[in-house]
C-alpha cells in the first residue's frame, strides 16, 4: 500500500515538473508559429535574434541560478563558440581572402553547419574545462572577480588574435544564413529541455545545495569543487551553441559583440525573470525583449520631435533591474517554476477576486 502510494506520488511530482518544460515549449512554439504566419521578415528577425538570446540566457542561468555565483566570464565562451563555429563552417577560399595569414590547418578545415556548431561549442567547453578547475577552488566573491578578469582576457584575445579572429576588424562569414527562425526555435526547445533536466538531476540538486549552504553541502559529502566545475563547463557548452547560432545568423561579428554590454543584458533578463528557475530565465527574456524592442520603435519618433531618446532602452532596463533587486529580488517567478497547476491557481484566484467584487 505504502509502495504504491509512493510511486503515485513520484509520478505526480514528475508530471508536475515536466509540465514546466511543456508549458515553456508551447508558449515559445506558439509565438514562433504566429510570427512565421505573419510573413513579416522584420518581425521574424526580431524573434530569431530573441530566441538566440534566450539560449544565451538559459546557459547563463544554468550555472548562475544553480550555484548562486555570477559567471562574468560567460560571454567569453559565447564569443569562442561564435568564432570557432564560424571558422569551421566557412569555405577555405573565403577564409584565405579575408584572413590571408590564418593558420593553414584552419584554412583547410571545412565542416557542414551542424557539425561546425557542435564543434564550436565543444571548443568553448574545452577551454572552460582547462581553466575552470582552479577557479572553482576560490571563494564566491574572489571567484566572481577572477571571472570578470577572465572575461577581459577573452576579449583581448578575441580582439587581437589576427591569425584567427581577424583582430579588431569585422569577421564576415558570407554565404548562406544557416540560423533561420526554425533552426533557432528547435535549438531553443532542445536547450530548454537540457537545462531543465540538468536542474532536476542529482548534479543540479548538489549544485543548489552548495548555493544554499556551502558548509552543510560539504558535510553531506558533496565535492563542491567538482560539482561547480561540471556546472560551469556545461554552461560554457550551451553558451558556445548560442554563439554559433548568433554568428551564423548575423554573418558578421567582432569581439565587441561578446563583452560587457551584452553580458549586462543577459544579467538583466535573469534578474528580472528570477535567477533560480528556468521559467524565470524564459519570462525574463520575453519581458525585457518586449520592452527593448518597444522602446527602440519609439526612439526614432521621439528623435524626430526634437527629444533625444537614444539609449533609452538601456536606461529603462537598468532602472527595472534596480527595482527588481530592491523590491522583488526573486524576479517575476519568485524563484519558482511555472506549471499548469500554478496557472490554474492564478486563474482560480482571479475568479474568486472577481466574484467577491
DRENKOL-12005 format. One record per residue (C-alpha): residue in one letter; x, y, z. Coordinates in steps of 0.2 Angstrom, whole numbers, padded with zeros to 4 digits, always signed. Example, Ala and Ser with C-alpha at 12.3 -4.5 7.8 and 13.67 -1.06 7.14 Angstrom:
2
a+0062-0022+0039/s+0068-0005+0036/
//
This chain:
357
x+0000+0000+0000/x+0014+0012+0005/x+0024+0007-0010/x+0010+0011-0022/x+0006+0027-0014/x+0025+0032-0015/x+0025+0028-0034/x+0009+0038-0037/x+0017+0052-0028/x+0033+0051-0038/x+0023+0050-0054/x+0013+0066-0050/x+0029+0075-0045/x+0037+0070-0061/x+0022+0076-0072/x+0021+0092-0062/x+0039+0096-0065/x+0039+0091-0084/x+0024+0102-0086/x+0036+0117-0084/x+0045+0111-0100/x+0029+0108-0109/x+0022+0125-0105/x+0038+0134-0110/x+0039+0125-0126/x+0021+0128-0130/x+0022+0146-0127/x+0038+0148-0137/x+0032+0137-0152/x+0015+0147-0152/x+0024+0163-0153/x+0036+0157-0167/x+0022+0149-0177/x+0011+0165-0175/x+0026+0176-0181/x+0030+0165-0195/x+0012+0166-0201/x+0013+0185-0201/x+0026+0184-0216/x+0034+0199-0209/x+0053+0197-0212/x+0057+0211-0199/x+0047+0203-0185/x+0054+0186-0190/x+0072+0193-0187/x+0067+0200-0170/x+0060+0183-0165/x+0075+0174-0171/x+0088+0185-0163/x+0077+0185-0147/x+0077+0166-0147/x+0096+0165-0149/x+0097+0177-0134/x+0085+0166-0124/x+0098+0151-0127/x+0111+0163-0120/x+0101+0167-0105/x+0097+0149-0102/x+0115+0144-0102/x+0119+0159-0091/x+0106+0154-0078/x+0111+0136-0079/x+0127+0140-0069/x+0122+0156-0060/x+0105+0151-0055/x+0110+0134-0048/x+0127+0139-0040/x+0122+0157-0035/x+0139+0163-0042/x+0139+0177-0055/x+0148+0170-0070/x+0156+0186-0078/x+0166+0175-0090/x+0151+0168-0098/x+0150+0180-0113/x+0168+0175-0117/x+0163+0157-0120/x+0149+0163-0131/x+0162+0173-0141/x+0173+0157-0143/x+0159+0147-0149/x+0154+0160-0161/x+0171+0162-0169/x+0175+0144-0168/x+0160+0138-0177/x+0161+0152-0190/x+0179+0146-0194/x+0174+0128-0195/x+0159+0131-0207/x+0167+0144-0219/x+0174+0139-0236/x+0193+0139-0237/x+0193+0152-0251/x+0183+0164-0241/x+0195+0162-0226/x+0210+0164-0237/x+0203+0180-0244/x+0198+0188-0228/x+0212+0182-0217/x+0227+0179-0228/x+0238+0175-0213/x+0226+0162-0205/x+0234+0146-0199/x+0234+0133-0214/x+0226+0119-0204/x+0211+0131-0200/x+0210+0137-0218/x+0208+0119-0225/x+0195+0114-0211/x+0178+0115-0218/x+0163+0107-0210/x+0144+0107-0213/x+0134+0119-0202/x+0128+0107-0188/x+0145+0098-0185/x+0153+0116-0185/x+0140+0122-0172/x+0143+0107-0161/x+0162+0108-0164/x+0162+0127-0159/x+0153+0123-0143/x+0165+0109-0140/x+0179+0122-0141/x+0171+0133-0129/x+0168+0118-0117/x+0186+0113-0119/x+0193+0130-0114/x+0181+0130-0099/x+0187+0113-0094/x+0205+0118-0095/x+0205+0134-0085/x+0190+0132-0073/x+0196+0119-0061/x+0207+0131-0051/x+0194+0145-0051/x+0181+0133-0043/x+0193+0132-0028/x+0191+0151-0025/x+0178+0159-0013/x+0162+0166-0020/x+0167+0184-0021/x+0185+0181-0026/x+0179+0169-0039/x+0167+0182-0047/x+0181+0195-0048/x+0193+0182-0056/x+0179+0178-0069/x+0177+0196-0073/x+0196+0197-0076/x+0194+0181-0087/x+0181+0190-0097/x+0194+0204-0101/x+0207+0191-0105/x+0195+0183-0118/x+0190+0200-0125/x+0208+0204-0128/x+0212+0188-0136/x+0197+0188-0147/x+0200+0206-0152/x+0219+0204-0155/x+0222+0187-0162/x+0223+0192-0181/x+0228+0175-0187/x+0211+0168-0181/x+0198+0181-0177/x+0204+0195-0189/x+0209+0205-0174/x+0199+0221-0171/x+0191+0221-0188/x+0174+0213-0193/x+0174+0194-0196/x+0162+0191-0210/x+0156+0174-0213/x+0147+0177-0230/x+0137+0164-0239/x+0120+0157-0233/x+0112+0162-0216/x+0110+0145-0208/x+0102+0151-0192/x+0084+0153-0198/x+0068+0155-0187/x+0065+0136-0187/x+0084+0132-0183/x+0083+0145-0168/x+0067+0138-0162/x+0072+0120-0162/x+0088+0124-0154/x+0079+0134-0140/x+0067+0119-0137/x+0082+0107-0135/x+0091+0119-0124/x+0075+0122-0113/x+0074+0103-0110/x+0093+0101-0107/x+0094+0115-0095/x+0078+0109-0085/x+0084+0091-0085/x+0101+0097-0078/x+0092+0107-0064/x+0082+0092-0059/x+0096+0080-0060/x+0107+0075-0045/x+0121+0086-0051/x+0109+0101-0051/x+0102+0097-0034/x+0120+0096-0027/x+0125+0112-0036/x+0110+0121-0027/x+0115+0113-0011/x+0132+0122-0012/x+0122+0138-0016/x+0110+0137-0001/x+0123+0131+0012/x+0141+0128+0007/x+0146+0120+0024/x+0130+0109+0025/x+0134+0103+0007/x+0152+0099+0012/x+0147+0089+0027/x+0134+0079+0017/x+0149+0073+0006/x+0146+0084-0009/x+0163+0088-0018/x+0159+0107-0020/x+0174+0110-0032/x+0169+0095-0044/x+0151+0099-0044/x+0153+0118-0048/x+0166+0113-0061/x+0154+0102-0070/x+0140+0115-0070/x+0152+0128-0076/x+0158+0118-0091/x+0141+0113-0096/x+0136+0131-0095/x+0150+0135-0107/x+0144+0122-0119/x+0127+0130-0120/x+0135+0147-0122/x+0145+0140-0136/x+0130+0134-0145/x+0121+0151-0143/x+0137+0159-0150/x+0137+0148-0165/x+0119+0151-0169/x+0122+0170-0167/x+0137+0171-0179/x+0128+0161-0192/x+0113+0172-0190/x+0121+0189-0190/x+0135+0184-0203/x+0147+0197-0196/x+0154+0198-0179/x+0168+0207-0169/x+0175+0203-0151/x+0165+0218-0145/x+0149+0208-0149/x+0153+0197-0134/x+0158+0209-0120/x+0151+0219-0105/x+0135+0227-0114/x+0129+0210-0120/x+0133+0202-0103/x+0123+0216-0094/x+0108+0212-0105/x+0109+0194-0100/x+0110+0198-0082/x+0095+0210-0083/x+0085+0196-0090/x+0090+0183-0077/x+0087+0196-0063/x+0070+0202-0069/x+0064+0185-0073/x+0071+0176-0057/x+0088+0168-0057/x+0083+0152-0048/x+0072+0145-0061/x+0072+0140-0079/x+0055+0149-0080/x+0062+0165-0073/x+0076+0165-0087/x+0062+0162-0100/x+0050+0175-0094/x+0063+0187-0090/x+0070+0186-0108/x+0052+0188-0115/x+0049+0203-0104/x+0065+0213-0107/x+0064+0209-0126/x+0047+0216-0127/x+0052+0232-0118/x+0068+0234-0128/x+0060+0232-0145/x+0046+0243-0140/x+0057+0257-0134/x+0068+0255-0150/x+0052+0258-0161/x+0048+0274-0150/x+0066+0281-0150/x+0065+0287-0169/x+0048+0295-0166/x+0054+0305-0151/x+0070+0310-0160/x+0060+0317-0175/x+0051+0328-0162/x+0067+0335-0155/x+0068+0324-0140/x+0085+0315-0138/x+0080+0297-0134/x+0095+0287-0140/x+0100+0274-0126/x+0083+0275-0118/x+0080+0256-0119/x+0096+0253-0109/x+0092+0266-0096/x+0074+0258-0093/x+0081+0241-0092/x+0094+0247-0079/x+0080+0255-0069/x+0070+0239-0070/x+0084+0229-0064/x+0087+0241-0049/x+0068+0240-0045/x+0068+0221-0045/x+0084+0219-0035/x+0077+0231-0022/x+0059+0225-0020/x+0057+0208-0029/x+0074+0200-0028/x+0067+0183-0034/x+0060+0191-0050/x+0044+0188-0059/x+0043+0170-0055/x+0048+0172-0037/x+0061+0158-0040/x+0048+0145-0044/x+0045+0135-0060/x+0029+0139-0070/x+0017+0124-0071/x+0000+0120-0077/x-0006+0119-0059/x+0002+0136-0055/x-0008+0144-0069/x-0024+0136-0063/x-0021+0143-0046/x-0019+0160-0053/x-0035+0159-0063/x-0044+0152-0048/x-0038+0167-0038/x-0043+0179-0050/x-0060+0172-0052/x-0063+0172-0033/x-0057+0190-0033/x-0070+0195-0047/x-0084+0186-0038/x-0081+0195-0021/x-0081+0211-0030/
//
